[in-house]
């Protein structure tokens, strides 16, 4: 499950970006896999016969 959060930046922007770009601190592979899945029309595009049903 992905978790996102908006940070209040109290440090220099460059240090925050360096932290986010550090592979030991963030998991880019999981994000890349999620984006790849979302871009796949076969997985995410509704066909003409699709019906959206609300969950109970």
N, CA, C, O and CB atoms as a CASP TS submission, in Angstrom:
PFRMAT TS
TARGET T0000
AUTHOR 0000-0000-0000
METHOD Language model
MODEL 1
PARENT N/A
ATOM      1  N   UNK     1       0.847  -1.165   0.000  1.00  0.00           N
ATOM      2  CA  UNK     1       0.000   0.000   0.000  1.00  0.00           C
ATOM      3  C   UNK     1       0.898   1.236   0.000  1.00  0.00           C
ATOM      4  O   UNK     1       1.842   1.337   0.784  1.00  0.00           O
ATOM      5  CB  UNK     1      -0.966  -0.006   1.220  1.00  0.00           C
ATOM      6  N   UNK     2       0.592   2.149  -0.872  1.00  0.00           N
ATOM      7  CA  UNK     2       1.374   3.374  -0.950  1.00  0.00           C
ATOM      8  C   UNK     2       0.891   4.371   0.102  1.00  0.00           C
ATOM      9  O   UNK     2      -0.303   4.473   0.385  1.00  0.00           O
ATOM     10  CB  UNK     2       1.283   3.987  -2.362  1.00  0.00           C
ATOM     11  N   UNK     3       1.822   5.083   0.656  1.00  0.00           N
ATOM     12  CA  UNK     3       1.499   6.124   1.625  1.00  0.00           C
ATOM     13  C   UNK     3       2.152   7.409   1.155  1.00  0.00           C
ATOM     14  O   UNK     3       3.342   7.433   0.839  1.00  0.00           O
ATOM     15  CB  UNK     3       1.972   5.741   3.068  1.00  0.00           C
ATOM     16  N   UNK     4       1.378   8.465   1.112  1.00  0.00           N
ATOM     17  CA  UNK     4       1.934   9.758   0.722  1.00  0.00           C
ATOM     18  C   UNK     4       1.675  10.760   1.834  1.00  0.00           C
ATOM     19  O   UNK     4       0.755  10.598   2.636  1.00  0.00           O
ATOM     20  CB  UNK     4       1.323  10.253  -0.621  1.00  0.00           C
ATOM     21  N   UNK     5       2.489  11.782   1.867  1.00  0.00           N
ATOM     22  CA  UNK     5       2.346  12.807   2.881  1.00  0.00           C
ATOM     23  C   UNK     5       2.939  14.097   2.340  1.00  0.00           C
ATOM     24  O   UNK     5       3.970  14.076   1.666  1.00  0.00           O
ATOM     25  CB  UNK     5       3.028  12.387   4.212  1.00  0.00           C
ATOM     26  N   UNK     6       2.304  15.197   2.628  1.00  0.00           N
ATOM     27  CA  UNK     6       2.848  16.501   2.255  1.00  0.00           C
ATOM     28  C   UNK     6       3.709  16.971   3.408  1.00  0.00           C
ATOM     29  O   UNK     6       3.253  17.053   4.549  1.00  0.00           O
ATOM     30  CB  UNK     6       1.714  17.541   1.926  1.00  0.00           C
ATOM     31  N   UNK     7       4.955  17.277   3.101  1.00  0.00           N
ATOM     32  CA  UNK     7       5.894  17.720   4.126  1.00  0.00           C
ATOM     33  C   UNK     7       5.947  19.234   4.183  1.00  0.00           C
ATOM     34  O   UNK     7       5.876  19.907   3.155  1.00  0.00           O
ATOM     35  CB  UNK     7       7.289  17.152   3.862  1.00  0.00           C
ATOM     36  N   UNK     8       6.070  19.761   5.379  1.00  0.00           N
ATOM     37  CA  UNK     8       6.429  21.159   5.554  1.00  0.00           C
ATOM     38  C   UNK     8       7.951  21.186   5.509  1.00  0.00           C
ATOM     39  O   UNK     8       8.610  20.546   6.329  1.00  0.00           O
ATOM     40  CB  UNK     8       5.849  21.775   6.913  1.00  0.00           C
ATOM     41  N   UNK     9       8.509  21.922   4.558  1.00  0.00           N
ATOM     42  CA  UNK     9       9.964  21.947   4.398  1.00  0.00           C
ATOM     43  C   UNK     9      10.538  22.998   5.332  1.00  0.00           C
ATOM     44  O   UNK     9      10.280  24.193   5.185  1.00  0.00           O
ATOM     45  CB  UNK     9      10.369  22.239   2.920  1.00  0.00           C
ATOM     46  N   UNK    10      11.328  22.526   6.303  1.00  0.00           N
ATOM     47  CA  UNK    10      11.968  23.422   7.270  1.00  0.00           C
ATOM     48  C   UNK    10      13.469  23.439   7.060  1.00  0.00           C
ATOM     49  O   UNK    10      14.209  23.990   7.875  1.00  0.00           O
ATOM     50  CB  UNK    10      11.639  22.997   8.710  1.00  0.00           C
ATOM     51  N   UNK    11      13.914  22.847   5.986  1.00  0.00           N
ATOM     52  CA  UNK    11      15.328  22.730   5.670  1.00  0.00           C
ATOM     53  C   UNK    11      15.515  23.270   4.249  1.00  0.00           C
ATOM     54  O   UNK    11      14.566  23.746   3.627  1.00  0.00           O
ATOM     55  CB  UNK    11      15.834  21.236   5.801  1.00  0.00           C
ATOM     56  N   UNK    12      16.723  23.190   3.758  1.00  0.00           N
ATOM     57  CA  UNK    12      16.935  23.643   2.387  1.00  0.00           C
ATOM     58  C   UNK    12      16.266  22.664   1.432  1.00  0.00           C
ATOM     59  O   UNK    12      16.257  21.457   1.676  1.00  0.00           O
ATOM     60  CB  UNK    12      18.453  23.777   2.069  1.00  0.00           C
ATOM     61  N   UNK    13      15.720  23.174   0.374  1.00  0.00           N
ATOM     62  CA  UNK    13      15.048  22.343  -0.605  1.00  0.00           C
ATOM     63  C   UNK    13      16.001  21.302  -1.186  1.00  0.00           C
ATOM     64  O   UNK    13      15.590  20.170  -1.440  1.00  0.00           O
ATOM     65  CB  UNK    13      14.464  23.204  -1.715  1.00  0.00           C
ATOM     66  N   UNK    14      17.246  21.660  -1.398  1.00  0.00           N
ATOM     67  CA  UNK    14      18.214  20.716  -1.964  1.00  0.00           C
ATOM     68  C   UNK    14      18.420  19.511  -1.045  1.00  0.00           C
ATOM     69  O   UNK    14      18.520  18.382  -1.525  1.00  0.00           O
ATOM     70  CB  UNK    14      19.555  21.419  -2.216  1.00  0.00           C
ATOM     71  N   UNK    15      18.484  19.734   0.249  1.00  0.00           N
ATOM     72  CA  UNK    15      18.648  18.603   1.175  1.00  0.00           C
ATOM     73  C   UNK    15      17.434  17.691   1.154  1.00  0.00           C
ATOM     74  O   UNK    15      17.571  16.471   1.239  1.00  0.00           O
ATOM     75  CB  UNK    15      18.891  19.108   2.600  1.00  0.00           C
ATOM     76  N   UNK    16      16.250  18.271   1.042  1.00  0.00           N
ATOM     77  CA  UNK    16      15.033  17.468   0.969  1.00  0.00           C
ATOM     78  C   UNK    16      15.028  16.641  -0.311  1.00  0.00           C
ATOM     79  O   UNK    16      14.685  15.459  -0.282  1.00  0.00           O
ATOM     80  CB  UNK    16      13.780  18.365   1.036  1.00  0.00           C
ATOM     81  N   UNK    17      15.402  17.246  -1.427  1.00  0.00           N
ATOM     82  CA  UNK    17      15.463  16.519  -2.697  1.00  0.00           C
ATOM     83  C   UNK    17      16.521  15.426  -2.667  1.00  0.00           C
ATOM     84  O   UNK    17      16.306  14.338  -3.200  1.00  0.00           O
ATOM     85  CB  UNK    17      15.747  17.482  -3.845  1.00  0.00           C
ATOM     86  N   UNK    18      17.657  15.708  -2.050  1.00  0.00           N
ATOM     87  CA  UNK    18      18.706  14.702  -1.913  1.00  0.00           C
ATOM     88  C   UNK    18      18.200  13.511  -1.101  1.00  0.00           C
ATOM     89  O   UNK    18      18.491  12.362  -1.435  1.00  0.00           O
ATOM     90  CB  UNK    18      19.956  15.311  -1.250  1.00  0.00           C
ATOM     91  N   UNK    19      17.445  13.782  -0.038  1.00  0.00           N
ATOM     92  CA  UNK    19      16.882  12.715   0.786  1.00  0.00           C
ATOM     93  C   UNK    19      15.917  11.865  -0.041  1.00  0.00           C
ATOM     94  O   UNK    19      15.979  10.636  -0.008  1.00  0.00           O
ATOM     95  CB  UNK    19      16.160  13.304   2.023  1.00  0.00           C
ATOM     96  N   UNK    20      15.030  12.524  -0.780  1.00  0.00           N
ATOM     97  CA  UNK    20      14.043  11.795  -1.571  1.00  0.00           C
ATOM     98  C   UNK    20      14.688  10.995  -2.697  1.00  0.00           C
ATOM     99  O   UNK    20      14.159   9.960  -3.101  1.00  0.00           O
ATOM    100  CB  UNK    20      13.023  12.758  -2.146  1.00  0.00           C
ATOM    101  N   UNK    21      15.818  11.460  -3.203  1.00  0.00           N
ATOM    102  CA  UNK    21      16.507  10.765  -4.292  1.00  0.00           C
ATOM    103  C   UNK    21      17.397   9.632  -3.788  1.00  0.00           C
ATOM    104  O   UNK    21      17.925   8.865  -4.593  1.00  0.00           O
ATOM    105  CB  UNK    21      17.340  11.750  -5.088  1.00  0.00           C
ATOM    106  N   UNK    22      17.572   9.512  -2.486  1.00  0.00           N
ATOM    107  CA  UNK    22      18.418   8.481  -1.904  1.00  0.00           C
ATOM    108  C   UNK    22      17.689   7.136  -1.953  1.00  0.00           C
ATOM    109  O   UNK    22      16.657   6.982  -1.299  1.00  0.00           O
ATOM    110  CB  UNK    22      18.807   8.845  -0.445  1.00  0.00           C
ATOM    111  N   UNK    23      18.197   6.159  -2.709  1.00  0.00           N
ATOM    112  CA  UNK    23      17.495   4.878  -2.818  1.00  0.00           C
ATOM    113  C   UNK    23      17.402   4.113  -1.500  1.00  0.00           C
ATOM    114  O   UNK    23      16.561   3.224  -1.365  1.00  0.00           O
ATOM    115  CB  UNK    23      18.179   4.018  -3.835  1.00  0.00           C
ATOM    116  N   UNK    24      18.244   4.441  -0.535  1.00  0.00           N
ATOM    117  CA  UNK    24      18.146   3.799   0.778  1.00  0.00           C
ATOM    118  C   UNK    24      16.956   4.329   1.579  1.00  0.00           C
ATOM    119  O   UNK    24      16.508   3.691   2.531  1.00  0.00           O
ATOM    120  CB  UNK    24      19.440   4.012   1.566  1.00  0.00           C
ATOM    121  N   UNK    25      16.451   5.493   1.190  1.00  0.00           N
ATOM    122  CA  UNK    25      15.355   6.125   1.923  1.00  0.00           C
ATOM    123  C   UNK    25      14.008   5.952   1.227  1.00  0.00           C
ATOM    124  O   UNK    25      12.968   5.983   1.884  1.00  0.00           O
ATOM    125  CB  UNK    25      15.644   7.596   2.110  1.00  0.00           C
ATOM    126  N   UNK    26      14.013   5.775  -0.071  1.00  0.00           N
ATOM    127  CA  UNK    26      12.761   5.685  -0.825  1.00  0.00           C
ATOM    128  C   UNK    26      12.808   4.482  -1.753  1.00  0.00           C
ATOM    129  O   UNK    26      13.888   4.013  -2.111  1.00  0.00           O
ATOM    130  CB  UNK    26      12.504   6.982  -1.631  1.00  0.00           C
ATOM    131  N   UNK    27      11.650   3.986  -2.142  1.00  0.00           N
ATOM    132  CA  UNK    27      11.554   2.824  -2.997  1.00  0.00           C
ATOM    133  C   UNK    27      11.011   3.230  -4.362  1.00  0.00           C
ATOM    134  O   UNK    27       9.801   3.215  -4.588  1.00  0.00           O
ATOM    135  CB  UNK    27      10.667   1.750  -2.353  1.00  0.00           C
ATOM    136  N   UNK    28      11.916   3.593  -5.268  1.00  0.00           N
ATOM    137  CA  UNK    28      11.504   4.006  -6.600  1.00  0.00           C
ATOM    138  C   UNK    28      10.979   2.823  -7.410  1.00  0.00           C
ATOM    139  O   UNK    28      10.114   2.999  -8.268  1.00  0.00           O
ATOM    140  CB  UNK    28      12.667   4.668  -7.330  1.00  0.00           C
ATOM    141  N   UNK    29      11.489   1.625  -7.149  1.00  0.00           N
ATOM    142  CA  UNK    29      11.076   0.467  -7.924  1.00  0.00           C
ATOM    143  C   UNK    29       9.579   0.221  -7.768  1.00  0.00           C
ATOM    144  O   UNK    29       8.893  -0.037  -8.757  1.00  0.00           O
ATOM    145  CB  UNK    29      11.867  -0.772  -7.496  1.00  0.00           C
ATOM    146  N   UNK    30       9.069   0.297  -6.560  1.00  0.00           N
ATOM    147  CA  UNK    30       7.639   0.086  -6.329  1.00  0.00           C
ATOM    148  C   UNK    30       6.823   1.168  -7.027  1.00  0.00           C
ATOM    149  O   UNK    30       5.773   0.877  -7.601  1.00  0.00           O
ATOM    150  CB  UNK    30       7.328   0.074  -4.818  1.00  0.00           C
ATOM    151  N   UNK    31       7.291   2.401  -6.983  1.00  0.00           N
ATOM    152  CA  UNK    31       6.593   3.493  -7.660  1.00  0.00           C
ATOM    153  C   UNK    31       6.605   3.270  -9.165  1.00  0.00           C
ATOM    154  O   UNK    31       5.583   3.452  -9.826  1.00  0.00           O
ATOM    155  CB  UNK    31       7.237   4.852  -7.314  1.00  0.00           C
ATOM    156  N   UNK    32       7.741   2.880  -9.708  1.00  0.00           N
ATOM    157  CA  UNK    32       7.843   2.636 -11.144  1.00  0.00           C
ATOM    158  C   UNK    32       6.902   1.511 -11.560  1.00  0.00           C
ATOM    159  O   UNK    32       6.252   1.611 -12.601  1.00  0.00           O
ATOM    160  CB  UNK    32       9.291   2.294 -11.534  1.00  0.00           C
ATOM    161  N   UNK    33       6.817   0.445 -10.770  1.00  0.00           N
ATOM    162  CA  UNK    33       5.912  -0.659 -11.090  1.00  0.00           C
ATOM    163  C   UNK    33       4.450  -0.202 -11.054  1.00  0.00           C
ATOM    164  O   UNK    33       3.654  -0.609 -11.900  1.00  0.00           O
ATOM    165  CB  UNK    33       6.126  -1.823 -10.110  1.00  0.00           C
ATOM    166  N   UNK    34       4.101   0.628 -10.093  1.00  0.00           N
ATOM    167  CA  UNK    34       2.737   1.123  -9.980  1.00  0.00           C
ATOM    168  C   UNK    34       2.378   1.999 -11.172  1.00  0.00           C
ATOM    169  O   UNK    34       1.292   1.869 -11.735  1.00  0.00           O
ATOM    170  CB  UNK    34       2.558   1.901  -8.680  1.00  0.00           C
ATOM    171  N   UNK    35       3.284   2.889 -11.557  1.00  0.00           N
ATOM    172  CA  UNK    35       3.027   3.752 -12.708  1.00  0.00           C
ATOM    173  C   UNK    35       2.934   2.943 -13.993  1.00  0.00           C
ATOM    174  O   UNK    35       2.092   3.230 -14.844  1.00  0.00           O
ATOM    175  CB  UNK    35       4.121   4.809 -12.835  1.00  0.00           C
ATOM    176  N   UNK    36       3.787   1.937 -14.141  1.00  0.00           N
ATOM    177  CA  UNK    36       3.744   1.080 -15.316  1.00  0.00           C
ATOM    178  C   UNK    36       2.388   0.368 -15.397  1.00  0.00           C
ATOM    179  O   UNK    36       1.805   0.276 -16.478  1.00  0.00           O
ATOM    180  CB  UNK    36       4.898   0.052 -15.280  1.00  0.00           C
ATOM    181  N   UNK    37       1.891  -0.127 -14.283  1.00  0.00           N
ATOM    182  CA  UNK    37       0.584  -0.799 -14.241  1.00  0.00           C
ATOM    183  C   UNK    37      -0.521   0.181 -14.625  1.00  0.00           C
ATOM    184  O   UNK    37      -1.396  -0.152 -15.424  1.00  0.00           O
ATOM    185  CB  UNK    37       0.313  -1.392 -12.829  1.00  0.00           C
ATOM    186  N   UNK    38      -0.487   1.375 -14.066  1.00  0.00           N
ATOM    187  CA  UNK    38      -1.538   2.364 -14.331  1.00  0.00           C
ATOM    188  C   UNK    38      -1.544   2.814 -15.791  1.00  0.00           C
ATOM    189  O   UNK    38      -2.592   3.185 -16.319  1.00  0.00           O
ATOM    190  CB  UNK    38      -1.359   3.576 -13.420  1.00  0.00           C
ATOM    191  N   UNK    39      -0.390   2.784 -16.441  1.00  0.00           N
ATOM    192  CA  UNK    39      -0.308   3.183 -17.847  1.00  0.00           C
ATOM    193  C   UNK    39      -0.785   2.083 -18.793  1.00  0.00           C
ATOM    194  O   UNK    39      -1.003   2.346 -19.976  1.00  0.00           O
ATOM    195  CB  UNK    39       1.118   3.570 -18.192  1.00  0.00           C
ATOM    196  N   UNK    40      -0.949   0.862 -18.299  1.00  0.00           N
ATOM    197  CA  UNK    40      -1.334  -0.271 -19.129  1.00  0.00           C
ATOM    198  C   UNK    40      -2.851  -0.241 -19.355  1.00  0.00           C
ATOM    199  O   UNK    40      -3.623  -0.543 -18.445  1.00  0.00           O
ATOM    200  CB  UNK    40      -0.896  -1.614 -18.469  1.00  0.00           C
ATOM    201  N   UNK    41      -3.276   0.126 -20.581  1.00  0.00           N
ATOM    202  CA  UNK    41      -4.704   0.226 -20.877  1.00  0.00           C
ATOM    203  C   UNK    41      -5.441  -1.093 -20.672  1.00  0.00           C
ATOM    204  O   UNK    41      -6.615  -1.093 -20.300  1.00  0.00           O
ATOM    205  CB  UNK    41      -4.900   0.697 -22.296  1.00  0.00           C
ATOM    206  N   UNK    42      -4.772  -2.208 -20.909  1.00  0.00           N
ATOM    207  CA  UNK    42      -5.421  -3.504 -20.722  1.00  0.00           C
ATOM    208  C   UNK    42      -5.796  -3.727 -19.262  1.00  0.00           C
ATOM    209  O   UNK    42      -6.717  -4.490 -18.970  1.00  0.00           O
ATOM    210  CB  UNK    42      -4.509  -4.631 -21.207  1.00  0.00           C
ATOM    211  N   UNK    43      -5.093  -3.073 -18.345  1.00  0.00           N
ATOM    212  CA  UNK    43      -5.364  -3.244 -16.915  1.00  0.00           C
ATOM    213  C   UNK    43      -6.308  -2.179 -16.365  1.00  0.00           C
ATOM    214  O   UNK    43      -7.055  -2.441 -15.422  1.00  0.00           O
ATOM    215  CB  UNK    43      -4.065  -3.218 -16.137  1.00  0.00           C
ATOM    216  N   UNK    44      -6.280  -0.989 -16.943  1.00  0.00           N
ATOM    217  CA  UNK    44      -6.979   0.133 -16.306  1.00  0.00           C
ATOM    218  C   UNK    44      -8.065   0.782 -17.155  1.00  0.00           C
ATOM    219  O   UNK    44      -8.843   1.580 -16.632  1.00  0.00           O
ATOM    220  CB  UNK    44      -5.994   1.167 -15.931  1.00  0.00           C
ATOM    221  N   UNK    45      -8.143   0.469 -18.442  1.00  0.00           N
ATOM    222  CA  UNK    45      -9.133   1.110 -19.294  1.00  0.00           C
ATOM    223  C   UNK    45     -10.433   0.317 -19.268  1.00  0.00           C
ATOM    224  O   UNK    45     -10.420  -0.909 -19.385  1.00  0.00           O
ATOM    225  CB  UNK    45      -8.608   1.243 -20.735  1.00  0.00           C
ATOM    226  N   UNK    46     -11.553   1.015 -19.115  1.00  0.00           N
ATOM    227  CA  UNK    46     -12.849   0.349 -19.095  1.00  0.00           C
ATOM    228  C   UNK    46     -13.273   0.030 -20.525  1.00  0.00           C
ATOM    229  O   UNK    46     -13.134   0.864 -21.420  1.00  0.00           O
ATOM    230  CB  UNK    46     -13.913   1.228 -18.388  1.00  0.00           C
ATOM    231  N   UNK    47     -13.781  -1.160 -20.733  1.00  0.00           N
ATOM    232  CA  UNK    47     -14.310  -1.484 -22.054  1.00  0.00           C
ATOM    233  C   UNK    47     -15.777  -1.079 -22.113  1.00  0.00           C
ATOM    234  O   UNK    47     -16.350  -0.659 -21.108  1.00  0.00           O
ATOM    235  CB  UNK    47     -14.141  -2.997 -22.371  1.00  0.00           C
ATOM    236  N   UNK    48     -16.381  -1.205 -23.284  1.00  0.00           N
ATOM    237  CA  UNK    48     -17.758  -0.731 -23.475  1.00  0.00           C
ATOM    238  C   UNK    48     -18.765  -1.479 -22.610  1.00  0.00           C
ATOM    239  O   UNK    48     -19.803  -0.918 -22.258  1.00  0.00           O
ATOM    240  CB  UNK    48     -18.151  -0.865 -24.930  1.00  0.00           C
ATOM    241  N   UNK    49     -18.488  -2.716 -22.263  1.00  0.00           N
ATOM    242  CA  UNK    49     -19.467  -3.486 -21.496  1.00  0.00           C
ATOM    243  C   UNK    49     -19.205  -3.432 -19.977  1.00  0.00           C
ATOM    244  O   UNK    49     -19.920  -4.074 -19.207  1.00  0.00           O
ATOM    245  CB  UNK    49     -19.460  -4.936 -21.969  1.00  0.00           C
ATOM    246  N   UNK    50     -18.215  -2.694 -19.558  1.00  0.00           N
ATOM    247  CA  UNK    50     -17.892  -2.633 -18.136  1.00  0.00           C
ATOM    248  C   UNK    50     -18.977  -1.884 -17.361  1.00  0.00           C
ATOM    249  O   UNK    50     -19.537  -0.896 -17.836  1.00  0.00           O
ATOM    250  CB  UNK    50     -16.530  -1.959 -17.926  1.00  0.00           C
ATOM    251  N   UNK    51     -19.253  -2.375 -16.173  1.00  0.00           N
ATOM    252  CA  UNK    51     -20.190  -1.727 -15.284  1.00  0.00           C
ATOM    253  C   UNK    51     -19.505  -1.491 -13.957  1.00  0.00           C
ATOM    254  O   UNK    51     -18.893  -2.398 -13.393  1.00  0.00           O
ATOM    255  CB  UNK    51     -21.471  -2.566 -15.108  1.00  0.00           C
ATOM    256  N   UNK    52     -19.608  -0.280 -13.462  1.00  0.00           N
ATOM    257  CA  UNK    52     -19.030   0.049 -12.168  1.00  0.00           C
ATOM    258  C   UNK    52     -20.080  -0.195 -11.101  1.00  0.00           C
ATOM    259  O   UNK    52     -21.188   0.336 -11.176  1.00  0.00           O
ATOM    260  CB  UNK    52     -18.522   1.519 -12.129  1.00  0.00           C
ATOM    261  N   UNK    53     -19.732  -0.996 -10.111  1.00  0.00           N
ATOM    262  CA  UNK    53     -20.679  -1.360  -9.057  1.00  0.00           C
ATOM    263  C   UNK    53     -20.091  -0.892  -7.727  1.00  0.00           C
ATOM    264  O   UNK    53     -18.964  -1.256  -7.391  1.00  0.00           O
ATOM    265  CB  UNK    53     -20.965  -2.915  -9.043  1.00  0.00           C
ATOM    266  N   UNK    54     -20.834  -0.097  -6.972  1.00  0.00           N
ATOM    267  CA  UNK    54     -20.316   0.377  -5.680  1.00  0.00           C
ATOM    268  C   UNK    54     -20.150  -0.783  -4.705  1.00  0.00           C
ATOM    269  O   UNK    54     -20.926  -1.738  -4.715  1.00  0.00           O
ATOM    270  CB  UNK    54     -21.252   1.442  -5.078  1.00  0.00           C
ATOM    271  N   UNK    55     -19.128  -0.680  -3.866  1.00  0.00           N
ATOM    272  CA  UNK    55     -18.912  -1.721  -2.857  1.00  0.00           C
ATOM    273  C   UNK    55     -19.886  -1.529  -1.705  1.00  0.00           C
ATOM    274  O   UNK    55     -20.347  -0.418  -1.441  1.00  0.00           O
ATOM    275  CB  UNK    55     -17.452  -1.699  -2.341  1.00  0.00           C
ATOM    276  N   UNK    56     -20.182  -2.595  -1.043  1.00  0.00           N
ATOM    277  CA  UNK    56     -21.161  -2.550   0.057  1.00  0.00           C
ATOM    278  C   UNK    56     -20.520  -2.044   1.316  1.00  0.00           C
ATOM    279  O   UNK    56     -21.185  -1.937   2.347  1.00  0.00           O
ATOM    280  CB  UNK    56     -21.772  -3.927   0.306  1.00  0.00           C
TER
END
